[in-house]
Amino acid sequence: MLAFLKSDLFLRFLGGFAIGAIGVFVLQPNSDAPPLTGQAMAASAPAPVVDDAAR
């Protein structure tokens, strides 16, 4: 078990996990814009809703 913990495979995995965990928190989007939209889309007004059942 100690040999596995000192192995290059485990240390690379642990290093990648640490970098990924830091990246998840550092690269979070701004909280004022909705997710998956750019700033231009977030600043624009929503599109009007068309009701097809009323026709």
mmCIF entry with sequence, helices, sheets and N, C-alpha, C, O atoms, coordinates in Angstrom:
data_MODEL
# 
_entry.id   MODEL 
# 
_entity.id                         1 
_entity.type                       polymer 
_entity.pdbx_number_of_molecules   1 
# 
_entity_poly.entity_id                      1 
_entity_poly.type                           'polypeptide(L)' 
_entity_poly.nstd_linkage                   no 
_entity_poly.nstd_monomer                   no 
_entity_poly.pdbx_seq_one_letter_code       MLAFLKSDLFLRFLGGFAIGAIGVFVLQPNSDAPPLTGQAMAASAPAPVVDDAAR 
_entity_poly.pdbx_seq_one_letter_code_can   MLAFLKSDLFLRFLGGFAIGAIGVFVLQPNSDAPPLTGQAMAASAPAPVVDDAAR 
_entity_poly.pdbx_strand_id                 A 
# 
loop_
_entity_poly_seq.entity_id 
_entity_poly_seq.num 
_entity_poly_seq.mon_id 
_entity_poly_seq.hetero 
1 1  MET n 
1 2  LEU n 
1 3  ALA n 
1 4  PHE n 
1 5  LEU n 
1 6  LYS n 
1 7  SER n 
1 8  ASP n 
1 9  LEU n 
1 10 PHE n 
1 11 LEU n 
1 12 ARG n 
1 13 PHE n 
1 14 LEU n 
1 15 GLY n 
1 16 GLY n 
1 17 PHE n 
1 18 ALA n 
1 19 ILE n 
1 20 GLY n 
1 21 ALA n 
1 22 ILE n 
1 23 GLY n 
1 24 VAL n 
1 25 PHE n 
1 26 VAL n 
1 27 LEU n 
1 28 GLN n 
1 29 PRO n 
1 30 ASN n 
1 31 SER n 
1 32 ASP n 
1 33 ALA n 
1 34 PRO n 
1 35 PRO n 
1 36 LEU n 
1 37 THR n 
1 38 GLY n 
1 39 GLN n 
1 40 ALA n 
1 41 MET n 
1 42 ALA n 
1 43 ALA n 
1 44 SER n 
1 45 ALA n 
1 46 PRO n 
1 47 ALA n 
1 48 PRO n 
1 49 VAL n 
1 50 VAL n 
1 51 ASP n 
1 52 ASP n 
1 53 ALA n 
1 54 ALA n 
1 55 ARG n 
# 
_struct_asym.id          A 
_struct_asym.entity_id   1 
# 
loop_
_struct_conf.conf_type_id 
_struct_conf.id 
_struct_conf.pdbx_PDB_helix_id 
_struct_conf.beg_label_comp_id 
_struct_conf.beg_label_asym_id 
_struct_conf.beg_label_seq_id 
_struct_conf.pdbx_beg_PDB_ins_code 
_struct_conf.end_label_comp_id 
_struct_conf.end_label_asym_id 
_struct_conf.end_label_seq_id 
_struct_conf.pdbx_end_PDB_ins_code 
_struct_conf.beg_auth_comp_id 
_struct_conf.beg_auth_asym_id 
_struct_conf.beg_auth_seq_id 
_struct_conf.end_auth_comp_id 
_struct_conf.end_auth_asym_id 
_struct_conf.end_auth_seq_id 
_struct_conf.pdbx_PDB_helix_class 
_struct_conf.details 
_struct_conf.pdbx_PDB_helix_length 
HELX_P HELX_P1 AA1 LEU A 2  ? LEU A 5  ? LEU A 2  LEU A 5  1 ? 4  
HELX_P HELX_P2 AA2 ASP A 8  ? VAL A 26 ? ASP A 8  VAL A 26 1 ? 19 
HELX_P HELX_P3 AA3 GLN A 39 ? ALA A 43 ? GLN A 39 ALA A 43 1 ? 5  
HELX_P HELX_P4 AA4 ASP A 52 ? ALA A 54 ? ASP A 52 ALA A 54 5 ? 3  
# 
_struct_conf_type.id          HELX_P 
_struct_conf_type.criteria    ? 
_struct_conf_type.reference   ? 
# 
loop_
_atom_site.group_PDB 
_atom_site.id 
_atom_site.type_symbol 
_atom_site.label_atom_id 
_atom_site.label_alt_id 
_atom_site.label_comp_id 
_atom_site.label_asym_id 
_atom_site.label_entity_id 
_atom_site.label_seq_id 
_atom_site.pdbx_PDB_ins_code 
_atom_site.Cartn_x 
_atom_site.Cartn_y 
_atom_site.Cartn_z 
_atom_site.occupancy 
_atom_site.B_iso_or_equiv 
_atom_site.pdbx_formal_charge 
_atom_site.auth_seq_id 
_atom_site.auth_comp_id 
_atom_site.auth_asym_id 
_atom_site.auth_atom_id 
_atom_site.pdbx_PDB_model_num 
ATOM 1   N N  . MET A 1 1  ? 0.825   -1.192 0.000   1.00 0.00 ? 1  MET A N  1 
ATOM 2   C CA . MET A 1 1  ? 0.000   0.000  0.000   1.00 0.00 ? 1  MET A CA 1 
ATOM 3   C C  . MET A 1 1  ? 0.866   1.251  0.000   1.00 0.00 ? 1  MET A C  1 
ATOM 4   O O  . MET A 1 1  ? 0.564   2.220  -0.697  1.00 0.00 ? 1  MET A O  1 
ATOM 5   N N  . LEU A 1 2  ? 1.933   1.230  0.775   1.00 0.00 ? 2  LEU A N  1 
ATOM 6   C CA . LEU A 1 2  ? 2.824   2.379  0.817   1.00 0.00 ? 2  LEU A CA 1 
ATOM 7   C C  . LEU A 1 2  ? 3.506   2.589  -0.528  1.00 0.00 ? 2  LEU A C  1 
ATOM 8   O O  . LEU A 1 2  ? 3.742   3.723  -0.946  1.00 0.00 ? 2  LEU A O  1 
ATOM 9   N N  . ALA A 1 3  ? 3.821   1.486  -1.201  1.00 0.00 ? 3  ALA A N  1 
ATOM 10  C CA . ALA A 1 3  ? 4.440   1.606  -2.528  1.00 0.00 ? 3  ALA A CA 1 
ATOM 11  C C  . ALA A 1 3  ? 3.474   2.261  -3.510  1.00 0.00 ? 3  ALA A C  1 
ATOM 12  O O  . ALA A 1 3  ? 3.897   3.057  -4.348  1.00 0.00 ? 3  ALA A O  1 
ATOM 13  N N  . PHE A 1 4  ? 2.182   1.940  -3.422  1.00 0.00 ? 4  PHE A N  1 
ATOM 14  C CA . PHE A 1 4  ? 1.193   2.565  -4.304  1.00 0.00 ? 4  PHE A CA 1 
ATOM 15  C C  . PHE A 1 4  ? 1.059   4.049  -4.011  1.00 0.00 ? 4  PHE A C  1 
ATOM 16  O O  . PHE A 1 4  ? 0.950   4.851  -4.939  1.00 0.00 ? 4  PHE A O  1 
ATOM 17  N N  . LEU A 1 5  ? 1.066   4.430  -2.743  1.00 0.00 ? 5  LEU A N  1 
ATOM 18  C CA . LEU A 1 5  ? 0.933   5.848  -2.392  1.00 0.00 ? 5  LEU A CA 1 
ATOM 19  C C  . LEU A 1 5  ? 2.131   6.672  -2.841  1.00 0.00 ? 5  LEU A C  1 
ATOM 20  O O  . LEU A 1 5  ? 2.000   7.875  -3.069  1.00 0.00 ? 5  LEU A O  1 
ATOM 21  N N  . LYS A 1 6  ? 3.282   6.054  -2.969  1.00 0.00 ? 6  LYS A N  1 
ATOM 22  C CA . LYS A 1 6  ? 4.474   6.754  -3.430  1.00 0.00 ? 6  LYS A CA 1 
ATOM 23  C C  . LYS A 1 6  ? 4.697   6.611  -4.932  1.00 0.00 ? 6  LYS A C  1 
ATOM 24  O O  . LYS A 1 6  ? 5.662   7.153  -5.470  1.00 0.00 ? 6  LYS A O  1 
ATOM 25  N N  . SER A 1 7  ? 3.810   5.886  -5.612  1.00 0.00 ? 7  SER A N  1 
ATOM 26  C CA . SER A 1 7  ? 3.999   5.645  -7.035  1.00 0.00 ? 7  SER A CA 1 
ATOM 27  C C  . SER A 1 7  ? 3.744   6.908  -7.844  1.00 0.00 ? 7  SER A C  1 
ATOM 28  O O  . SER A 1 7  ? 3.025   7.810  -7.414  1.00 0.00 ? 7  SER A O  1 
ATOM 29  N N  . ASP A 1 8  ? 4.347   6.948  -9.016  1.00 0.00 ? 8  ASP A N  1 
ATOM 30  C CA . ASP A 1 8  ? 4.205   8.093  -9.903  1.00 0.00 ? 8  ASP A CA 1 
ATOM 31  C C  . ASP A 1 8  ? 2.766   8.233  -10.382 1.00 0.00 ? 8  ASP A C  1 
ATOM 32  O O  . ASP A 1 8  ? 2.268   9.350  -10.524 1.00 0.00 ? 8  ASP A O  1 
ATOM 33  N N  . LEU A 1 9  ? 2.098   7.121  -10.628 1.00 0.00 ? 9  LEU A N  1 
ATOM 34  C CA . LEU A 1 9  ? 0.710   7.152  -11.077 1.00 0.00 ? 9  LEU A CA 1 
ATOM 35  C C  . LEU A 1 9  ? -0.190  7.836  -10.043 1.00 0.00 ? 9  LEU A C  1 
ATOM 36  O O  . LEU A 1 9  ? -0.995  8.698  -10.397 1.00 0.00 ? 9  LEU A O  1 
ATOM 37  N N  . PHE A 1 10 ? -0.059  7.460  -8.786  1.00 0.00 ? 10 PHE A N  1 
ATOM 38  C CA . PHE A 1 10 ? -0.893  8.050  -7.735  1.00 0.00 ? 10 PHE A CA 1 
ATOM 39  C C  . PHE A 1 10 ? -0.563  9.521  -7.526  1.00 0.00 ? 10 PHE A C  1 
ATOM 40  O O  . PHE A 1 10 ? -1.467  10.337 -7.346  1.00 0.00 ? 10 PHE A O  1 
ATOM 41  N N  . LEU A 1 11 ? 0.714   9.867  -7.548  1.00 0.00 ? 11 LEU A N  1 
ATOM 42  C CA . LEU A 1 11 ? 1.094   11.264 -7.328  1.00 0.00 ? 11 LEU A CA 1 
ATOM 43  C C  . LEU A 1 11 ? 0.618   12.154 -8.475  1.00 0.00 ? 11 LEU A C  1 
ATOM 44  O O  . LEU A 1 11 ? 0.208   13.291 -8.239  1.00 0.00 ? 11 LEU A O  1 
ATOM 45  N N  . ARG A 1 12 ? 0.666   11.661 -9.699  1.00 0.00 ? 12 ARG A N  1 
ATOM 46  C CA . ARG A 1 12 ? 0.143   12.449 -10.829 1.00 0.00 ? 12 ARG A CA 1 
ATOM 47  C C  . ARG A 1 12 ? -1.371  12.609 -10.723 1.00 0.00 ? 12 ARG A C  1 
ATOM 48  O O  . ARG A 1 12 ? -1.905  13.685 -10.990 1.00 0.00 ? 12 ARG A O  1 
ATOM 49  N N  . PHE A 1 13 ? -2.058  11.542 -10.334 1.00 0.00 ? 13 PHE A N  1 
ATOM 50  C CA . PHE A 1 13 ? -3.501  11.629 -10.151 1.00 0.00 ? 13 PHE A CA 1 
ATOM 51  C C  . PHE A 1 13 ? -3.844  12.633 -9.050  1.00 0.00 ? 13 PHE A C  1 
ATOM 52  O O  . PHE A 1 13 ? -4.743  13.458 -9.213  1.00 0.00 ? 13 PHE A O  1 
ATOM 53  N N  . LEU A 1 14 ? -3.136  12.560 -7.950  1.00 0.00 ? 14 LEU A N  1 
ATOM 54  C CA . LEU A 1 14 ? -3.393  13.474 -6.839  1.00 0.00 ? 14 LEU A CA 1 
ATOM 55  C C  . LEU A 1 14 ? -3.115  14.920 -7.242  1.00 0.00 ? 14 LEU A C  1 
ATOM 56  O O  . LEU A 1 14 ? -3.868  15.822 -6.877  1.00 0.00 ? 14 LEU A O  1 
ATOM 57  N N  . GLY A 1 15 ? -2.041  15.140 -7.991  1.00 0.00 ? 15 GLY A N  1 
ATOM 58  C CA . GLY A 1 15 ? -1.739  16.492 -8.464  1.00 0.00 ? 15 GLY A CA 1 
ATOM 59  C C  . GLY A 1 15 ? -2.796  17.009 -9.425  1.00 0.00 ? 15 GLY A C  1 
ATOM 60  O O  . GLY A 1 15 ? -3.190  18.173 -9.349  1.00 0.00 ? 15 GLY A O  1 
ATOM 61  N N  . GLY A 1 16 ? -3.258  16.151 -10.328 1.00 0.00 ? 16 GLY A N  1 
ATOM 62  C CA . GLY A 1 16 ? -4.310  16.553 -11.251 1.00 0.00 ? 16 GLY A CA 1 
ATOM 63  C C  . GLY A 1 16 ? -5.613  16.831 -10.543 1.00 0.00 ? 16 GLY A C  1 
ATOM 64  O O  . GLY A 1 16 ? -6.338  17.759 -10.903 1.00 0.00 ? 16 GLY A O  1 
ATOM 65  N N  . PHE A 1 17 ? -5.914  16.035 -9.543  1.00 0.00 ? 17 PHE A N  1 
ATOM 66  C CA . PHE A 1 17 ? -7.127  16.262 -8.767  1.00 0.00 ? 17 PHE A CA 1 
ATOM 67  C C  . PHE A 1 17 ? -7.052  17.606 -8.044  1.00 0.00 ? 17 PHE A C  1 
ATOM 68  O O  . PHE A 1 17 ? -8.036  18.344 -8.017  1.00 0.00 ? 17 PHE A O  1 
ATOM 69  N N  . ALA A 1 18 ? -5.911  17.928 -7.465  1.00 0.00 ? 18 ALA A N  1 
ATOM 70  C CA . ALA A 1 18 ? -5.758  19.199 -6.749  1.00 0.00 ? 18 ALA A CA 1 
ATOM 71  C C  . ALA A 1 18 ? -5.891  20.383 -7.703  1.00 0.00 ? 18 ALA A C  1 
ATOM 72  O O  . ALA A 1 18 ? -6.560  21.367 -7.386  1.00 0.00 ? 18 ALA A O  1 
ATOM 73  N N  . ILE A 1 19 ? -5.257  20.289 -8.868  1.00 0.00 ? 19 ILE A N  1 
ATOM 74  C CA . ILE A 1 19 ? -5.356  21.375 -9.851  1.00 0.00 ? 19 ILE A CA 1 
ATOM 75  C C  . ILE A 1 19 ? -6.797  21.516 -10.337 1.00 0.00 ? 19 ILE A C  1 
ATOM 76  O O  . ILE A 1 19 ? -7.289  22.634 -10.492 1.00 0.00 ? 19 ILE A O  1 
ATOM 77  N N  . GLY A 1 20 ? -7.476  20.399 -10.579 1.00 0.00 ? 20 GLY A N  1 
ATOM 78  C CA . GLY A 1 20 ? -8.864  20.447 -11.017 1.00 0.00 ? 20 GLY A CA 1 
ATOM 79  C C  . GLY A 1 20 ? -9.790  21.023 -9.963  1.00 0.00 ? 20 GLY A C  1 
ATOM 80  O O  . GLY A 1 20 ? -10.697 21.791 -10.282 1.00 0.00 ? 20 GLY A O  1 
ATOM 81  N N  . ALA A 1 21 ? -9.567  20.659 -8.716  1.00 0.00 ? 21 ALA A N  1 
ATOM 82  C CA . ALA A 1 21 ? -10.414 21.184 -7.638  1.00 0.00 ? 21 ALA A CA 1 
ATOM 83  C C  . ALA A 1 21 ? -10.233 22.691 -7.478  1.00 0.00 ? 21 ALA A C  1 
ATOM 84  O O  . ALA A 1 21 ? -11.202 23.411 -7.236  1.00 0.00 ? 21 ALA A O  1 
ATOM 85  N N  . ILE A 1 22 ? -9.017  23.163 -7.608  1.00 0.00 ? 22 ILE A N  1 
ATOM 86  C CA . ILE A 1 22 ? -8.771  24.609 -7.543  1.00 0.00 ? 22 ILE A CA 1 
ATOM 87  C C  . ILE A 1 22 ? -9.404  25.296 -8.747  1.00 0.00 ? 22 ILE A C  1 
ATOM 88  O O  . ILE A 1 22 ? -10.004 26.362 -8.612  1.00 0.00 ? 22 ILE A O  1 
ATOM 89  N N  . GLY A 1 23 ? -9.271  24.683 -9.927  1.00 0.00 ? 23 GLY A N  1 
ATOM 90  C CA . GLY A 1 23 ? -9.836  25.272 -11.141 1.00 0.00 ? 23 GLY A CA 1 
ATOM 91  C C  . GLY A 1 23 ? -11.344 25.381 -11.095 1.00 0.00 ? 23 GLY A C  1 
ATOM 92  O O  . GLY A 1 23 ? -11.906 26.331 -11.640 1.00 0.00 ? 23 GLY A O  1 
ATOM 93  N N  . VAL A 1 24 ? -12.014 24.437 -10.461 1.00 0.00 ? 24 VAL A N  1 
ATOM 94  C CA . VAL A 1 24 ? -13.472 24.491 -10.364 1.00 0.00 ? 24 VAL A CA 1 
ATOM 95  C C  . VAL A 1 24 ? -13.902 25.741 -9.601  1.00 0.00 ? 24 VAL A C  1 
ATOM 96  O O  . VAL A 1 24 ? -14.891 26.374 -9.969  1.00 0.00 ? 24 VAL A O  1 
ATOM 97  N N  . PHE A 1 25 ? -13.192 26.099 -8.569  1.00 0.00 ? 25 PHE A N  1 
ATOM 98  C CA . PHE A 1 25 ? -13.571 27.268 -7.780  1.00 0.00 ? 25 PHE A CA 1 
ATOM 99  C C  . PHE A 1 25 ? -13.086 28.573 -8.404  1.00 0.00 ? 25 PHE A C  1 
ATOM 100 O O  . PHE A 1 25 ? -13.775 29.589 -8.316  1.00 0.00 ? 25 PHE A O  1 
ATOM 101 N N  . VAL A 1 26 ? -11.910 28.559 -9.032  1.00 0.00 ? 26 VAL A N  1 
ATOM 102 C CA . VAL A 1 26 ? -11.357 29.790 -9.599  1.00 0.00 ? 26 VAL A CA 1 
ATOM 103 C C  . VAL A 1 26 ? -12.108 30.199 -10.859 1.00 0.00 ? 26 VAL A C  1 
ATOM 104 O O  . VAL A 1 26 ? -12.311 31.391 -11.088 1.00 0.00 ? 26 VAL A O  1 
ATOM 105 N N  . LEU A 1 27 ? -12.522 29.246 -11.672 1.00 0.00 ? 27 LEU A N  1 
ATOM 106 C CA . LEU A 1 27 ? -13.131 29.550 -12.962 1.00 0.00 ? 27 LEU A CA 1 
ATOM 107 C C  . LEU A 1 27 ? -14.650 29.603 -12.918 1.00 0.00 ? 27 LEU A C  1 
ATOM 108 O O  . LEU A 1 27 ? -15.300 29.389 -13.942 1.00 0.00 ? 27 LEU A O  1 
ATOM 109 N N  . GLN A 1 28 ? -15.225 29.879 -11.770 1.00 0.00 ? 28 GLN A N  1 
ATOM 110 C CA . GLN A 1 28 ? -16.674 30.009 -11.677 1.00 0.00 ? 28 GLN A CA 1 
ATOM 111 C C  . GLN A 1 28 ? -17.121 31.279 -12.388 1.00 0.00 ? 28 GLN A C  1 
ATOM 112 O O  . GLN A 1 28 ? -16.419 32.289 -12.331 1.00 0.00 ? 28 GLN A O  1 
ATOM 113 N N  . PRO A 1 29 ? -18.277 31.255 -13.059 1.00 0.00 ? 29 PRO A N  1 
ATOM 114 C CA . PRO A 1 29 ? -18.767 32.476 -13.714 1.00 0.00 ? 29 PRO A CA 1 
ATOM 115 C C  . PRO A 1 29 ? -19.242 33.501 -12.682 1.00 0.00 ? 29 PRO A C  1 
ATOM 116 O O  . PRO A 1 29 ? -19.442 33.180 -11.511 1.00 0.00 ? 29 PRO A O  1 
ATOM 117 N N  . ASN A 1 30 ? -19.413 34.721 -13.138 1.00 0.00 ? 30 ASN A N  1 
ATOM 118 C CA . ASN A 1 30 ? -19.907 35.774 -12.248 1.00 0.00 ? 30 ASN A CA 1 
ATOM 119 C C  . ASN A 1 30 ? -21.314 35.431 -11.785 1.00 0.00 ? 30 ASN A C  1 
ATOM 120 O O  . ASN A 1 30 ? -22.092 34.846 -12.539 1.00 0.00 ? 30 ASN A O  1 
ATOM 121 N N  . SER A 1 31 ? -21.638 35.784 -10.574 1.00 0.00 ? 31 SER A N  1 
ATOM 122 C CA . SER A 1 31 ? -22.941 35.438 -10.019 1.00 0.00 ? 31 SER A CA 1 
ATOM 123 C C  . SER A 1 31 ? -24.048 36.363 -10.526 1.00 0.00 ? 31 SER A C  1 
ATOM 124 O O  . SER A 1 31 ? -25.223 36.033 -10.364 1.00 0.00 ? 31 SER A O  1 
ATOM 125 N N  . ASP A 1 32 ? -23.719 37.516 -11.136 1.00 0.00 ? 32 ASP A N  1 
ATOM 126 C CA . ASP A 1 32 ? -24.752 38.442 -11.581 1.00 0.00 ? 32 ASP A CA 1 
ATOM 127 C C  . ASP A 1 32 ? -25.320 38.078 -12.950 1.00 0.00 ? 32 ASP A C  1 
ATOM 128 O O  . ASP A 1 32 ? -26.404 38.552 -13.291 1.00 0.00 ? 32 ASP A O  1 
ATOM 129 N N  . ALA A 1 33 ? -24.645 37.268 -13.739 1.00 0.00 ? 33 ALA A N  1 
ATOM 130 C CA . ALA A 1 33 ? -25.146 36.855 -15.045 1.00 0.00 ? 33 ALA A CA 1 
ATOM 131 C C  . ALA A 1 33 ? -25.679 35.430 -14.959 1.00 0.00 ? 33 ALA A C  1 
ATOM 132 O O  . ALA A 1 33 ? -25.103 34.593 -14.264 1.00 0.00 ? 33 ALA A O  1 
ATOM 133 N N  . PRO A 1 34 ? -26.778 35.148 -15.660 1.00 0.00 ? 34 PRO A N  1 
ATOM 134 C CA . PRO A 1 34 ? -27.272 33.769 -15.648 1.00 0.00 ? 34 PRO A CA 1 
ATOM 135 C C  . PRO A 1 34 ? -26.286 32.828 -16.338 1.00 0.00 ? 34 PRO A C  1 
ATOM 136 O O  . PRO A 1 34 ? -25.545 33.270 -17.216 1.00 0.00 ? 34 PRO A O  1 
ATOM 137 N N  . PRO A 1 35 ? -26.252 31.563 -15.975 1.00 0.00 ? 35 PRO A N  1 
ATOM 138 C CA . PRO A 1 35 ? -25.308 30.642 -16.589 1.00 0.00 ? 35 PRO A CA 1 
ATOM 139 C C  . PRO A 1 35 ? -25.615 30.426 -18.069 1.00 0.00 ? 35 PRO A C  1 
ATOM 140 O O  . PRO A 1 35 ? -26.764 30.537 -18.497 1.00 0.00 ? 35 PRO A O  1 
ATOM 141 N N  . LEU A 1 36 ? -24.590 30.121 -18.836 1.00 0.00 ? 36 LEU A N  1 
ATOM 142 C CA . LEU A 1 36 ? -24.668 29.808 -20.263 1.00 0.00 ? 36 LEU A CA 1 
ATOM 143 C C  . LEU A 1 36 ? -25.137 30.978 -21.120 1.00 0.00 ? 36 LEU A C  1 
ATOM 144 O O  . LEU A 1 36 ? -25.627 30.757 -22.227 1.00 0.00 ? 36 LEU A O  1 
ATOM 145 N N  . THR A 1 37 ? -25.004 32.203 -20.649 1.00 0.00 ? 37 THR A N  1 
ATOM 146 C CA . THR A 1 37 ? -25.314 33.370 -21.470 1.00 0.00 ? 37 THR A CA 1 
ATOM 147 C C  . THR A 1 37 ? -24.161 34.352 -21.376 1.00 0.00 ? 37 THR A C  1 
ATOM 148 O O  . THR A 1 37 ? -23.486 34.437 -20.350 1.00 0.00 ? 37 THR A O  1 
ATOM 149 N N  . GLY A 1 38 ? -23.944 35.075 -22.426 1.00 0.00 ? 38 GLY A N  1 
ATOM 150 C CA . GLY A 1 38 ? -22.917 36.104 -22.433 1.00 0.00 ? 38 GLY A CA 1 
ATOM 151 C C  . GLY A 1 38 ? -23.423 37.359 -21.766 1.00 0.00 ? 38 GLY A C  1 
ATOM 152 O O  . GLY A 1 38 ? -24.588 37.441 -21.376 1.00 0.00 ? 38 GLY A O  1 
ATOM 153 N N  . GLN A 1 39 ? -22.549 38.337 -21.635 1.00 0.00 ? 39 GLN A N  1 
ATOM 154 C CA . GLN A 1 39 ? -22.965 39.578 -20.984 1.00 0.00 ? 39 GLN A CA 1 
ATOM 155 C C  . GLN A 1 39 ? -23.957 40.340 -21.845 1.00 0.00 ? 39 GLN A C  1 
ATOM 156 O O  . GLN A 1 39 ? -24.854 40.994 -21.313 1.00 0.00 ? 39 GLN A O  1 
ATOM 157 N N  . ALA A 1 40 ? -23.814 40.271 -23.183 1.00 0.00 ? 40 ALA A N  1 
ATOM 158 C CA . ALA A 1 40 ? -24.749 40.971 -24.062 1.00 0.00 ? 40 ALA A CA 1 
ATOM 159 C C  . ALA A 1 40 ? -26.144 40.358 -23.952 1.00 0.00 ? 40 ALA A C  1 
ATOM 160 O O  . ALA A 1 40 ? -27.139 41.082 -23.937 1.00 0.00 ? 40 ALA A O  1 
ATOM 161 N N  . MET A 1 41 ? -26.221 39.037 -23.877 1.00 0.00 ? 41 MET A N  1 
ATOM 162 C CA . MET A 1 41 ? -27.528 38.391 -23.748 1.00 0.00 ? 41 MET A CA 1 
ATOM 163 C C  . MET A 1 41 ? -28.125 38.634 -22.367 1.00 0.00 ? 41 MET A C  1 
ATOM 164 O O  . MET A 1 41 ? -29.340 38.781 -22.233 1.00 0.00 ? 41 MET A O  1 
ATOM 165 N N  . ALA A 1 42 ? -27.292 38.677 -21.356 1.00 0.00 ? 42 ALA A N  1 
ATOM 166 C CA . ALA A 1 42 ? -27.796 38.892 -20.000 1.00 0.00 ? 42 ALA A CA 1 
ATOM 167 C C  . ALA A 1 42 ? -28.321 40.314 -19.827 1.00 0.00 ? 42 ALA A C  1 
ATOM 168 O O  . ALA A 1 42 ? -29.215 40.545 -19.013 1.00 0.00 ? 42 ALA A O  1 
ATOM 169 N N  . ALA A 1 43 ? -27.771 41.279 -20.590 1.00 0.00 ? 43 ALA A N  1 
ATOM 170 C CA . ALA A 1 43 ? -28.184 42.663 -20.459 1.00 0.00 ? 43 ALA A CA 1 
ATOM 171 C C  . ALA A 1 43 ? -29.418 42.974 -21.293 1.00 0.00 ? 43 ALA A C  1 
ATOM 172 O O  . ALA A 1 43 ? -30.102 43.960 -21.018 1.00 0.00 ? 43 ALA A O  1 
ATOM 173 N N  . SER A 1 44 ? -29.724 42.167 -22.302 1.00 0.00 ? 44 SER A N  1 
ATOM 174 C CA . SER A 1 44 ? -30.858 42.448 -23.171 1.00 0.00 ? 44 SER A CA 1 
ATOM 175 C C  . SER A 1 44 ? -32.164 41.985 -22.527 1.00 0.00 ? 44 SER A C  1 
ATOM 176 O O  . SER A 1 44 ? -32.177 41.176 -21.600 1.00 0.00 ? 44 SER A O  1 
ATOM 177 N N  . ALA A 1 45 ? -33.241 42.520 -23.047 1.00 0.00 ? 45 ALA A N  1 
ATOM 178 C CA . ALA A 1 45 ? -34.576 42.147 -22.541 1.00 0.00 ? 45 ALA A CA 1 
ATOM 179 C C  . ALA A 1 45 ? -34.958 40.776 -23.085 1.00 0.00 ? 45 ALA A C  1 
ATOM 180 O O  . ALA A 1 45 ? -34.519 40.396 -24.170 1.00 0.00 ? 45 ALA A O  1 
ATOM 181 N N  . PRO A 1 46 ? -35.762 40.043 -22.352 1.00 0.00 ? 46 PRO A N  1 
ATOM 182 C CA . PRO A 1 46 ? -36.182 38.724 -22.842 1.00 0.00 ? 46 PRO A CA 1 
ATOM 183 C C  . PRO A 1 46 ? -37.097 38.860 -24.071 1.00 0.00 ? 46 PRO A C  1 
ATOM 184 O O  . PRO A 1 46 ? -37.790 39.865 -24.229 1.00 0.00 ? 46 PRO A O  1 
ATOM 185 N N  . ALA A 1 47 ? -37.087 37.855 -24.918 1.00 0.00 ? 47 ALA A N  1 
ATOM 186 C CA . ALA A 1 47 ? -37.913 37.856 -26.116 1.00 0.00 ? 47 ALA A CA 1 
ATOM 187 C C  . ALA A 1 47 ? -39.376 37.701 -25.734 1.00 0.00 ? 47 ALA A C  1 
ATOM 188 O O  . ALA A 1 47 ? -39.690 37.055 -24.735 1.00 0.00 ? 47 ALA A O  1 
ATOM 189 N N  . PRO A 1 48 ? -40.286 38.296 -26.530 1.00 0.00 ? 48 PRO A N  1 
ATOM 190 C CA . PRO A 1 48 ? -41.713 38.137 -26.214 1.00 0.00 ? 48 PRO A CA 1 
ATOM 191 C C  . PRO A 1 48 ? -42.154 36.698 -26.429 1.00 0.00 ? 48 PRO A C  1 
ATOM 192 O O  . PRO A 1 48 ? -41.637 35.996 -27.298 1.00 0.00 ? 48 PRO A O  1 
ATOM 193 N N  . VAL A 1 49 ? -43.110 36.275 -25.631 1.00 0.00 ? 49 VAL A N  1 
ATOM 194 C CA . VAL A 1 49 ? -43.629 34.914 -25.709 1.00 0.00 ? 49 VAL A CA 1 
ATOM 195 C C  . VAL A 1 49 ? -44.789 34.880 -26.696 1.00 0.00 ? 49 VAL A C  1 
ATOM 196 O O  . VAL A 1 49 ? -45.733 35.662 -26.575 1.00 0.00 ? 49 VAL A O  1 
ATOM 197 N N  . VAL A 1 50 ? -44.723 33.979 -27.671 1.00 0.00 ? 50 VAL A N  1 
ATOM 198 C CA . VAL A 1 50 ? -45.798 33.859 -28.662 1.00 0.00 ? 50 VAL A CA 1 
ATOM 199 C C  . VAL A 1 50 ? -46.677 32.679 -28.257 1.00 0.00 ? 50 VAL A C  1 
ATOM 200 O O  . VAL A 1 50 ? -46.192 31.568 -28.047 1.00 0.00 ? 50 VAL A O  1 
ATOM 201 N N  . ASP A 1 51 ? -47.970 32.940 -28.152 1.00 0.00 ? 51 ASP A N  1 
ATOM 202 C CA . ASP A 1 51 ? -48.915 31.896 -27.760 1.00 0.00 ? 51 ASP A CA 1 
ATOM 203 C C  . ASP A 1 51 ? -49.581 31.348 -29.015 1.00 0.00 ? 51 ASP A C  1 
ATOM 204 O O  . ASP A 1 51 ? -50.446 31.999 -29.601 1.00 0.00 ? 51 ASP A O  1 
ATOM 205 N N  . ASP A 1 52 ? -49.176 30.152 -29.423 1.00 0.00 ? 52 ASP A N  1 
ATOM 206 C CA . ASP A 1 52 ? -49.736 29.551 -30.638 1.00 0.00 ? 52 ASP A CA 1 
ATOM 207 C C  . ASP A 1 52 ? -51.171 29.055 -30.428 1.00 0.00 ? 52 ASP A C  1 
ATOM 208 O O  . ASP A 1 52 ? -51.904 28.900 -31.406 1.00 0.00 ? 52 ASP A O  1 
ATOM 209 N N  . ALA A 1 53 ? -51.582 28.808 -29.224 1.00 0.00 ? 53 ALA A N  1 
ATOM 210 C CA . ALA A 1 53 ? -52.931 28.306 -28.963 1.00 0.00 ? 53 ALA A CA 1 
ATOM 211 C C  . ALA A 1 53 ? -53.992 29.372 -29.182 1.00 0.00 ? 53 ALA A C  1 
ATOM 212 O O  . ALA A 1 53 ? -55.158 29.030 -29.381 1.00 0.00 ? 53 ALA A O  1 
ATOM 213 N N  . ALA A 1 54 ? -53.634 30.649 -29.154 1.00 0.00 ? 54 ALA A N  1 
ATOM 214 C CA . ALA A 1 54 ? -54.599 31.739 -29.313 1.00 0.00 ? 54 ALA A CA 1 
ATOM 215 C C  . ALA A 1 54 ? -54.958 31.955 -30.767 1.00 0.00 ? 54 ALA A C  1 
ATOM 216 O O  . ALA A 1 54 ? -55.930 32.662 -31.033 1.00 0.00 ? 54 ALA A O  1 
ATOM 217 N N  . ARG A 1 55 ? -54.240 31.394 -31.727 1.00 0.00 ? 55 ARG A N  1 
ATOM 218 C CA . ARG A 1 55 ? -54.528 31.620 -33.155 1.00 0.00 ? 55 ARG A CA 1 
ATOM 219 C C  . ARG A 1 55 ? -55.650 30.790 -33.637 1.00 0.00 ? 55 ARG A C  1 
ATOM 220 O O  . ARG A 1 55 ? -56.013 30.864 -34.811 1.00 0.00 ? 55 ARG A O  1 
# 
